[in-house]
Every structure is written in structure tokens, then in C-alpha cells.
Amino acid sequence: MSENVINLFKNPTNAPEAPSPVPAAAVAAAGTERPSVPLWVRSARGIRTVATHDHTKTACRAAARHGLYVVGGTRIMARRTWEGRTASRYERLLRAAEAAGNMDAAAEWEERGQRFRQERHRRRMDLLTAPMDAARGIAAGAAIGAGGLLILGIMLAVANKDFTDIAAPTMALVELVRWVIFIITVTWGPLVTLGPWAALFGLWAVGKNQQAAPQWALPANVRSSEGEPVTPSIVVLALRNLGIAPLRNAIKEMGDAGASMLGPIRIAGCGVEVDVTLPSGVSTNEVQNRRRKLAENLSRHEHEVFITIPQAARTVRLWVADSGALDEPIGPSPLTTDDTLTADYAKGRAPWGQDLRGDAAAISLYQRHLLITGLSNQGKTAALRALALWLALDRTVEFRIADLKGAGDWAMFDGLATVLIQGPTDDHVVDTTEMLEDGVAEMERRLQAPPGTVFPPLVLLVDEAQVAFMCPEVDEKKRPYGGSKATSRYFMAARKIHNQGRAVNVTLWQGTQDPTDQNLPKLVREGAHTRASLALGTESQARMALGDKAVDGGAAPNLLRPGLDKGTLVVASDGIAIPAGQASITVRTHFIDNDTAAQITARARALRDGVTTLHVIDRDETRDPLADIATVIGDTNRVLTQDVLQRLSVLSADSYGSWTHADLKRVLDGTAAEPYKSDGRMVVGRERIARALTNRDSDGSASAS
């Protein structure tokens, strides 16, 4: 037999001997036909294909899974029954509370366990007297029932005048018992047959609900550990496997397996939060530097785990998001859902978005210079504009806006801002620089006012400010508009406003891309009270955007995902509520599209008397005061003389920056357009100015003729 087997492997044709030579003609007739494969080889290949096919694996896995659901469900129900009958549940929770260091919870579980034992002892003692009590109860119930049936029968007999009706109620009860026994007799067989299957199905349902099967038997989408709940054991295991030797050794030496390191795991918005007290020899920055590995150990993506440093020594605070929660959009801005919403510059807070816990994130803008930076196309303009849209609902606030991108993102502020510059050219930078210099002049005028004077808020807003800092244009005195030196006009104007502007309600808001020392000088970025950053490329850029303190405290805009975390800001400011011990907070901002923004600015314009927007700063020194007054009044019927002076100063600070009410009266005297009182306040009328211009032009034409 062994020789036949050897020959079988040597000769697949199953012939015990070598075949005779095949004639050449037969070979030619066969052509290119492949030799036949033995049946046993084809069978083996078929069996292997079937056994290794994905459908076979899926079917076997499903069969094993559903069978193990029954086993797991039985185990779970047995454990529940055991814990319901014994004090093991209280003992288990007591040990867990002690391991977590929560002595209050441990004392509470110990008390509950003691109370359970006392009640169980009382129930067991009651069982000793239960048979006698049951017998007495049955006897009493039978006597009362028989008496009741007899009385009912007597009443029925009297009513029907038939003595035999006395037994009718008793016979009806007997008949009911007979029917009950008959029904039980009929249904007992099916119940006995179906009962075990129903119990088996119940155990299967419990096991399926609890996923009581090995990981290899579960479906593919369940086998993944992504989104696994965060428990103390998982956190300790994730820390132990970080690759920090002192931390790993300390956890191994702890009698409670590292549970004493953890504070309570608290639900915090769309995730959980836990404080970890590190053992001696492990620094907080060692854990911070391994954020990605820690996130993966917790079955999360890197952006779903945030590590901050609370006030307690040697402690890190972990915030772990629910899997996928940060990819879900947040709700609409209150500005779009509440048409009655107004703003208060001094006391109000702008509804900017939500923090990672899902709580509303509102920020105060009162006397705070603002800087928002980030990579291109991450939502910087939308985040900056959302604040301006809210503040525009305060009618006392004046906006002067320069959009050095010129894509129309700020076009809805036409008729609301007193200055609106839109465009990326050097001429637009020149206009923007002079807008800031006019703001400096207004600031200096306010600083020279009598003490106690209250000034309306003035917000100078420059979007894409890096264009201004990198502008190569120079003026007639060879002074550059851009740059970061003391000769740079834009740089010096921004510095002056940062130094003294907030004291008289003159603030500077800037939005810029990809911060560097060239396009965002250090002195300018450090002059902002509120600093926010979207996604950035490097940690050095994060330090430029937010400062060393915020980054050292855990702020990491460089770890945000470009394109995926649009509108997500890391904010360092005293104007927003930041959890104690943290230097920054992460905010997911509301997005307001252009059409909705236009609706909000329309509401803001309705709150005002009318604003004439200047689109280009006029640098011509030859002025026509009467025509300029008509320009700044615009379509408003009456404008306060103070507002006329302020708008003239914006139009040309050199010509009108030092004007007083006396200068305005001097120009209008004799034109029939002199200021007059309306509701007790001095105003200038649009129709009177228009008539004065018409009369002047007519007189000029007559003189020329």
C-alpha cells in the first residue's frame, strides 16, 4: 500500500505503473488540452475554498455568536440572581469605591450592604412562622368565602322564591374551577413544550443585549473597540501602556492596581473628564507629549482626547470625547433663531458657540482687543464676523472695517459700518492704514476730554491683517506702510491703539493667517486681550497665536485637524469662562452664512438712524465742507451735530479731526442750513443742506454767466 501511495504522488493519473509512451500522432491530436486533474485534488480544493470563504467564516461566526449569546445570557442571569439574593453586589461596589479613593461612596455602600443583610435576616425569620400564618389565612379565607356564598344563595333563593337556589353560587364556583382545570389541561402540553424555548429565547436576548460573546464571534462593526466606554480600569491600562517606565512601574507596585491615581470620572458634555494624580518621578509634560498614544490606548482618535493641567500638583486632567461626537455639527447661533436678541457692549456676552462639554460659550468683548488666527479656509472670517454681528445689535457701537481679502465676506456691513474697505491691493492697505491712524486720532481726542467723559465704542476691524503687515508700499516720506519696525505706519497705529485705546472704548480686532514674525509681529499679537486660534501647522505657530502660557497649559491648536475641525477655536482670554486651572478653552463656533448675516445686519441697521459708509479714504487735501457734510449725512433726515463731527473726522482726520461745534456752526452760518434743535438736541437737517448746496450751485452758475 505504501508503494501505491508513493506512486500516487509521483503519478497523478492514479495508475500504479508508468504509462506507456504516447504516440506523436496522439499528442498532435490532443493539441493544447490541459491534463485532467484528479478527483481527490479537485475535492480538496473545493473543500478548502468552501472552508476559507468569507461567507463560511461569517456563517460560522454567526452560529458561534448566537450560541454563545445563550451561554453568556445564562451566566448574566445567574450572576443577577446571585447578586439579588446575596450581598455580593454591595461588596463589589464597596471595593471599587475604595480602589477609586472615594471614601464617601464606600461608606454609603457599606451601609447599604448592612441594611440588606438585616432585612434578609428578618425575611428568613418570617419564614419560620409563614406555614402557620398561611394555614390560618387559608382557613379564614375559606370560611369567609363559604359564608359569603351561602348568604348570596339565600338572597337569591328569597328573590326567586326557589329553595334550590341556595346552592347556586356554590355550584357556579365549582363550575368555574372545573373550567379552569379544563383550560390548564388543554394548554399544559403546549406550555411545557414552548416554555423551555421561551426561556432559551429570553437568555439569548439578554446575551445579545450585553454582547456576551468573545470578540472574534461578534460582527465586524462591534469587534472594533472604538467608542468603548471610559472606565477606571481602561484609563489605568492606557496610562500604564504609555511607554513611561516610572509610571508603569509605579502602577505595578500600587496595591489597588493604579485606581488611587484617578479622581471620579465625571460626565462632561459629549465626553467624560477625570483627574489623574501622577506618581513621583513622572512629570505632566511627559503625558502631554504622548497625547496620540494615550488617545489610541483609550480607543479614541487624537483629536478626541484633550490633556490640560489643573491647579493641583502633579495632576493632569483628561477629557475624553464620546467616539465621533466632535464630528457632529452644533446647533444654530441664537442670532439666527431669536429675532428679538440685542447686544450690550459693556455687560453682555456674545454667543459664540459651544465648548467641548456642550455648554454655551459666550465671550465678553468689552474693552478687549481681539486677535484670531489660523490656517487658510478654517473659518477665521466666520468666527470673527459672528462676534461683529452680535455687537452690531448694540446701536451705540461704531464699526470701521477693512477686509483685505475683498471676497465680499463683509459686504453686509455696508450701511452699518462708517468705513468699509474691501480689497487686497496696496491701495487698500494704504486706506486701511489711514483708517487705523484716524482711529488713533479719535483715541487721542478722547484721551484729552474731561475726566469722566463716556465715549461710544469704536471697533476697528481688519480681516486678513497679514496683507497689511507685508505690504511693500511707502509714502511720500519713504515711510513703509507694512513691516514690523518703528517706521511702519500700520504697525505703529496698531501699537498705539493697543497701548491706550481700551481706556476710551477704542478697540482693534484683527484676523490673520498662518502667524509668523513677518506677518504678525510679536508686539502686536501680544497686545491682544483675547487671542484665539483655529488649526495651525506647528507648535511654534501655536505659541505665536496664543502665547507660551496657554500652550504650556495644554492649548494645542496645532493638533486640530485642518479641514475637519473648521470653526473650532482654542481661546485664551479673561472674557470667556475657562475651567479653573486651565489657561485656554476650546470652542466650536456657530456658523452664520452670508445670507443669514445680511438679515442680522438688516436688523442692526433698523436700530440706527442711518449710517453713511465710506468705501475709500479720501486723501485729497482740498475739501468742500458743505459737500462733505451732505456726504456724511447721507439719507438720514436729521443727524446730531456730534455725529456729524465724528463722521467728518472719519472722512478726513487732517481736515476735520480738530473741528468743534463752533467750526461746524461757522461753516453753516448764512447757508440757511444752520444747526437747530430737535427734541432738545442740536441736529443738522438733510433737506436744508441739500437746499443750501442747490442755492450755492445756482449762485455760482449765475455769477459765471
Secondary structure, DSSP 8 states (H G I E B T S, - for coil): -HHHHHHHHH-TT--SS------HHHHHHHTT------HHHHHHHHHHHHHHSHHHHHHHHHHHHHHHHHHHHHHHHHHHHHHHHSSHHHHHHHHHHHHTT-HHHHHHHHHHHHHHHHHHHHHHHHHHHHHHHHHHHHHHHHHHHHHHHHHHHHHHHHHHT-GGGGGHHHHHHHHHHHHHHHHHHHHHHHHHHHHHHHHHHHHHHHHHHTT-S-GGGS-HHHHS-TT----HHHHHHHHHTTS-HHHHHHHHH-TTTTGGGB---EEETTEEEEEEE--TT--HHHHHTTHHHHHHHTT--GGGEEEE--SSTTEEEEEEE-TTGGGS-----HHHH-TT----TTT--EEEEEETTS-EEEE--TT--EEEEESTTSSHHHHHHHHHHHHTTSTT-EEEEEESS-SSTTGGGBTTBSEEEE--SHHHHHHHHHHHHHHHHHHHHHHTS-TT-----EEEEEESTHHHHT---B-TTS-BSSSSSTT-HHHHHHHHHHHHGGGGTEEEEEEEES--TTTS-HHHHTT-SEEEE---S-HHHHHHHH-HHHHHTT--GGGS-TTTSTTEEEEE-TTB---TT-S-EEEEE----HHHHHHHHHHHHHTSS----BSS----S---HHHHHHHHHTT-SEEEHHHHHHHHHHH-HHHHTT--HHHHHHHHTTTT---EEETTEEEEEHHHHHHHHHHHHHHHHHHH-
